[in-house]
Amino acid sequence: MTDQDQSNRVNNGVWEKIRILLGLVLLATIAYEMGLSRARSEKSTAEYLALKTQYDRIETENSALRAQYDRVLTEYSASKAQCSETLTEYSARRTQYQRIEAKRTKASQQ
């Protein structure tokens, strides 16, 4: 073997090691990026689940508040009808009172 052949073998061995080292670095980088991607995905899933839970809780509260609102609205309608009825009765009694008062005033003047 000549020095040239020996040098080529050494160079081929060095290039082979560099190629393997670059492959390992590339593999490690890809694995790292995949790990980061998975962690982001898990974080996004956890955030989604937290928001979904919060949404469900708000939806439940909304349903309860809607039912309460409907009850209050029904009570309001009943109270408004009762108020109208009371005002009508008051007006009739006031008219009756004014008539009686007018008769009494007329009788006391004579």
FENWO-V267828 format. One record per residue. N is the residue number from 1. RES is the residue in one letter. BURIAL is 1 if it has 16 or more other C-alpha atoms within 10 Angstrom, else 0. D_LAST is the distance of its C-alpha to the last C-alpha in Angstrom with 1 decimal. Layout:
# FENWO-V267828
N_RES_BURIAL_D_LAST / N_RES_BURIAL_D_LAST
This chain:
# FENWO-V267828
1_M_0_157.1 / 2_T_0_156.6 / 3_D_0_154.4 / 4_Q_0_152.3 / 5_D_0_151.7 / 6_Q_0_150.8 / 7_S_0_148.4 / 8_N_0_146.8 / 9_R_0_146.3 / 10_V_0_144.7 / 11_N_0_142.4 / 12_N_0_141.5 / 13_G_0_140.7 / 14_V_0_138.5 / 15_W_0_136.7 / 16_E_0_136.3 / 17_K_0_134.7 / 18_I_0_132.5 / 19_R_0_131.4 / 20_I_0_130.6 / 21_L_0_128.8 / 22_L_0_126.7 / 23_G_0_125.9 / 24_L_0_124.8 / 25_V_0_122.6 / 26_L_0_121.1 / 27_L_0_120.5 / 28_A_0_118.9 / 29_T_0_116.6 / 30_I_0_115.5 / 31_A_0_114.9 / 32_Y_0_112.9 / 33_E_0_110.7 / 34_M_0_110.1 / 35_G_0_109.1 / 36_L_0_106.6 / 37_S_0_105.3 / 38_R_0_104.8 / 39_A_0_103.1 / 40_R_0_100.7 / 41_S_0_100.0 / 42_E_0_99.3 / 43_K_0_97.0 / 44_S_0_95.2 / 45_T_0_94.9 / 46_A_0_93.6 / 47_E_0_91.0 / 48_Y_0_90.0 / 49_L_0_89.6 / 50_A_0_87.5 / 51_L_0_85.3 / 52_K_0_85.1 / 53_T_0_84.0 / 54_Q_0_81.4 / 55_Y_0_80.1 / 56_D_0_79.9 / 57_R_0_77.9 / 58_I_0_75.5 / 59_E_0_75.2 / 60_T_0_74.4 / 61_E_0_71.8 / 62_N_0_70.4 / 63_S_0_70.1 / 64_A_0_68.2 / 65_L_0_65.9 / 66_R_0_65.3 / 67_A_0_64.3 / 68_Q_0_62.0 / 69_Y_0_60.5 / 70_D_0_59.9 / 71_R_0_58.2 / 72_V_0_55.9 / 73_L_0_55.2 / 74_T_0_54.2 / 75_E_0_52.0 / 76_Y_0_50.4 / 77_S_0_49.7 / 78_A_0_48.2 / 79_S_0_46.0 / 80_K_0_44.9 / 81_A_0_43.9 / 82_Q_0_42.0 / 83_C_0_40.3 / 84_S_0_39.3 / 85_E_0_38.0 / 86_T_0_36.0 / 87_L_0_34.5 / 88_T_0_33.5 / 89_E_0_31.9 / 90_Y_0_30.1 / 91_S_0_28.8 / 92_A_0_27.5 / 93_R_0_25.8 / 94_R_0_24.3 / 95_T_0_22.9 / 96_Q_0_21.6 / 97_Y_0_20.1 / 98_Q_0_18.4 / 99_R_0_16.9 / 100_I_0_15.6 / 101_E_0_14.4 / 102_A_0_12.6 / 103_K_0_10.9 / 104_R_0_10.1 / 105_T_0_8.9 / 106_K_0_6.6 / 107_A_0_5.4 / 108_S_0_5.5 / 109_Q_0_3.8 / 110_Q_0_0.0
